[in-house]
Amino acid sequence: MAAPRVSSLHVRGSAGARALTAALAIVVAGCTFTPPQRPVVTTPAAAVNSLTLDQYREAVAKRIVERNPSYVLRGTPQAMLRSLVVVSFTVDRNGHVVQSSVYRSNGDDEAESTALATLRRAAPFPEPPGKLLNGRGQLELFEDWLFNDNGKFQLRQLASPQALTID
């Protein structure tokens, strides 16, 4: 029996495939991967929610100021404040105020009402970090509203230094 005859087309096809494979190997070998100059930093989800208590208190104060611009005192608080109202409030894990009350005041009902109303108007607040929550999933906070005679306030967390002289 004679050996099977291989057609020239099949040989050319095999040689063509080998040539194509060799050409691709050369092209791929010429390619290089250059890593980025700066490493790409990805923030783990846990780090996003790792604010400290002071940072969270500042975020809450900023939210109160942002939501109540017509009540906020710009500039320097007067030397002798009209009123200081300390408000105690509790925020749940979703940033909702679940309780608020005047903790300390000089008896200025209008200032007390303004402090409580501006707190409610600013809610909900950003979600507090889980590590700050108590066993009920809540965070208890205090903030001081510093009132000038004109009824405008600054929050102690963000307040400018008071004037040194009474004008």
BELQUI-V905221 format. One record per pair of residues at least 12 apart in sequence whose C-alpha atoms are under 7 Angstrom apart, sorted by the first residue. I is the first residue (numbers start at 1). J is the second residue. Records with the same first field share a line. If there is no record, write none. Layout:
BEGIN
I=J + J
END
This chain:
BEGIN
49=129
50=129
51=129
53=132
56=128
58=157
60=125
61=155 + 157
63=122
64=118 + 119 + 122
67=121 + 122
68=118
71=152 + 153
72=152 + 153 + 154
73=152 + 153 + 154
75=160
76=160 + 161 + 162 + 163
77=148 + 160 + 162 + 163
78=148 + 162 + 163
79=162 + 163 + 164 + 165 + 166
80=166
81=146 + 147 + 148 + 149
82=147 + 148 + 149
83=106 + 108 + 111 + 146 + 147
84=105 + 106 + 144 + 145 + 146 + 147
85=102 + 104 + 105 + 112 + 144 + 145 + 146
86=102 + 103 + 104 + 105 + 142 + 143 + 144 + 145
87=100 + 101 + 102 + 103 + 142 + 143 + 144
88=100 + 101 + 102 + 103 + 141 + 142 + 143
89=101 + 140 + 141 + 142
90=138 + 139 + 140 + 141
91=138 + 139 + 140
92=137 + 138 + 139
93=127 + 128 + 137 + 138
94=127
95=124 + 125 + 126 + 127 + 128
96=123 + 124 + 125
97=123 + 124
115=145
143=155 + 156
144=156
END
